[in-house]
Amino acid sequence: MEIRQLEYFISASALGNLTKVAERHYVSQPNITVAIKKLESELGVNLFERRKNKLVLTEEGEFFLLKVKPLIIALKNSVAEIKDYHNKNSGVVTLGIPPMISLFLFTPLFKHFRELYSEMELSLVEEGTFGLHQKLSHGDIDLAIVIINDAPEELVTVPLMTQQHVVCISDKHPLAKKKTIDWEDLQNEPLIVMKKDSWHRKAILNECEKRGVNTHIFLSSNSVK
């Protein structure tokens, strides 16, 4: 019995879909299938049954999950703690940050980090908010600075600041004469927005949809320059 088999089993119990399990662990679906079947063979029981194209734990599977999940969590915590103890202020911290936030915050953030942890390496992952949520949940990154209203329950959050939406337009645009702009003013206006995994994009399109405002996406980009 291998640790990876147990990790695949725990993921399958949560996701109910082997394709999603394979995506989470960056392996092929056949590898997941073989690992779980081997685990069932070693235990001599069926851990899952299929219902309407979804994997559901059997009674034996639920019992096994109850026993094995705390062990895997404890093992991962122990490995992390011994690494921290050994490395102390050395090692690598992986930080996720959306491109828009990175442009304005990364330089002062990195300077402060170097002052506090001169022996540590900071590894930067630039991606949209929703992609970073997934990476945090899967343990692919250590922490992230993101824009969010409601944080997923499994994430620990610390509020840093609040900001408001603004519209950037040419001084020759008719809307430039207005002191404030309503969402309805964006009706059929060509918009430049961030790409699909961006919180900004989703928030803007949701607000327009709620008000019946037709949006015309002229350009999607990860760059804010």
N, C-alpha and C positions, 0 to 999 in steps of 0.2 A: 504494500500500500504506500503510495507516494503523496506528498503534500499537495502537488498540483492536482491530483485526482480529487482530493477533498475540496480544493478551491473551486474546481469546475462544478462539483456537486452543489456547493453552497450557492454559486452563481446561478446554476440551473434552477434551484429551488426558489430563488428570488425572481428570476426573469421568465421562467416557464417556456423558454424558447432557446434551442441549441444554437441557432444562428446568432442570436444576440449574445449568448455566452462566448461564442467564438470571437465576435467582434470585441468584446470586453477584454479578452485575454490575448488578442492578436494572434490567434492560431486558426487553422482550418476547422470547419465543422466536423469532418470525419475524425479528427484528433479528439475532439470533445466526446463524440459518440463512443469511440473505442475506450477512452479513459473511464467513462461512466459504466460501460458494460463490464470492463475489467474489475471495477470497484464492486459492482453487484455480484460478479462471479466470486470474488474473494469473500464477500460477506454471506453469500448464499441466499440472498433475498432480492426482490425487485424494489428499487428505491422510488421509481416513478411509474405512473401509468398515463396514457395519453387520452385526453378528453377534448374533443373539438379542436384538434390541432394545437393543444397546449399541454405541456408537461405538468402533471400534478403529483405531489408527493403521496406515496402510499403510507399506510400506518407505520410500516417499518422505516420508511424514509423520514417521516416526521420525527420519530424517536431518534434516529441516527443524527439528524440535523440538530436536534436539541442537545445532543452529547458532543458533537464534533465542532460546531460553530464556535463555542467559547474557547476551545482548545486552539483553534487556528488564530483567533483574535489575540489570545494570550501569547502565542508563539511569535506573531508579528510584532507585538508590543515589546517582547523580550529582546528580539533582534534589534529593533530600533533603539532600545535603551542601552544595550551593550555597545552599539555603534556610537551613540552619543557619549557614553562613558569613556570609550577609547579615544574618540576624536576630539572631545571637549569642544574647543572653538574652531576646529578644523572641519573639513568636509564640504559638501555641496548642498545648497538650498535651492530648490527649483521654484521659481516664482512665475505664476501666470498673470498676464496683464493684457487687456485689449489695446489695440494700436492707438486709439484715441487718447486713452489715459496715459499710455507710455510716452506719447509725444510731450506731454506737459509735466508729468510727475516723475519719470524714471530718473532723470539726472539728479535732482535733489535727493530722491530716495536712495539711489546707489551711493551717493556721497555719504549719507548718514549711515548706511549699512557698513561701508568700509571703515568708518570711524569706530563703530561698535564691534565689528567682527572682522578684523584685518586679515585673519588667517583662513577665513571661509570663502568659498567660491559661490557666486550667485549665478545660477543658470536661468536665463530668461526664456519664457514661452509666450509668444504673442499670438493671441487668438481671441475670438469674440467671447462675450460673457457666457453664452449657453454652452459652448464647447469647453470652456474652462470649468463650468459646473460639473460636467461629466468627468473631466480629468481629475478633479478634486475627489469626486465620489469613488472613482476607481483607484485612487492612490497614485496617479501618474505624476502629480505635482504636489508640492508641500503646502503651498498657500497661493492665494490669488487676490488681486485687487480688481473688483468688478463693480458694475452698476447693477443695482438690484432693488426691487421693492420687497418681495417676499422670498426669503432664503429657504432652500430645501431643508427639511428637518435634520438631515444627517450632517449638515455643515454648521460649524461654529462661526458666527459673524461678529465683527466689531465695526460699527458705523464710523466713517471717517469724515464725511462732508455731505451736504445736499446742494444740488444745483438745479437750474431750470432749463427748459428747452428754449433755444433761440433760433431764428431763421436768418441765414446770411444771404443777402441779395445785392444786386447792383444798385447804386444810388440813382440809376435811371429807371429802375423798375417802378411801376405804379404803386406797389405796396410800400415803397421806401418813404412815401409821404405820410404813412400812418405811424402814430406813436406806438400802438400795439396791434398785433395781428391775431385774428381769430383762426381757429382750425378751418372754418368754412372758407377763409380767404385762399386756402391752398387748393381749392377745387380745380382739377385739371392742370395745375401748375406742374411743369417739369421739375422733378425733384432729384437731387443728388443725395444718396443715402449710403449708409454702411451696408456690408454684405449680410446674408441671411442669418448668420449666427450672432449678429449684433443685437444687443438689448435696445439700442437707440432705434434701429430700424423697426423692430417689433413694436415698441412703444408708440412710435409715430404712426405706423399703419393701423394699429389698434384704435388709437384716438380718432383717426380719420374715419375708420369703418363705423365706429359707434355713432358718428355724426352724419353718416351717409355721404361723406366726402369722397369723390372719385380721385384716386391718386394715379399719377403718371410718373413711373420711375424712369428717369432719363439716364441715370448712371448709378451702378453699384460698385463700391470700392472699399478696400481695407485701409486705404491711405487717407489721411486727413490733411495732407499738405496741399 
